[in-house]
Amino acid sequence: MSSLPERGSAGRVLVAGIGNIFLGDDGFGVETVRALTARPLPGHTEVVDIGVRGVHLAYRLLDGYDTVVLVDASARGEEPGTLYVIEHDGIDAGPAGPAAVDGHHMTPDAVLALLGTLCASTDGRPPRRVVVVGCEPESVEEGIGLSGPVLDAVPRAVRLIEDLLAAPPAPGARPLTGEAVK
């Protein structure tokens, strides 16, 4: 597994929990960053609970972060509680087109699309690297609280994020491609 940031880089890192705590397992990102804030982290790392404020996150990403770790529920068809590490291919800060903004459905992909538009219109610089740590939800129905498998995944996600932040990259490490982490 590769680490964040790359060797020799002391750039700023943002770890952002995304999700709606009123929709069951969609609160995974929020609960994970809450647990992560109680842990010692490198000095260049900021941890924030974004919740459902995706537009706020897109603007915050213009603040000069080198690396961003987004933590969110991510339905990809595996067993509930399965963790994923997904490296985003990059943010296109090219010519801006109209960005569809729905403040209630700002998934990481929508946030990053909006960020590309914002960068193009403000000459901002997007983060060099974006990684999503996701968890397969069991239920995103209305209700407060995580399901058992997703709640059990929170400490594993915290350790995974700590490993991403602390471990030196292996020589020739390949980019992460969305593999499941059991």
Buried (B, 14 or more C-beta within 10 A) or exposed (E): BBBBBBEEBEBBBBBBBBBBBEBBBBBBBBBBBBBBBEEEBEEBBBBBBBBBBBBBBBBBBBEEBBBBBBBBBBBEEBEBBBBBBBBBEEBBBEEBEEBEBEEEEBBBEBBBBBBBBBBBEEEBBBBBBBBBBBBBBBBBEEBEEBBEBBBEBBEBBBEBBBEBBEEEEEEEBEEBEEEBBE
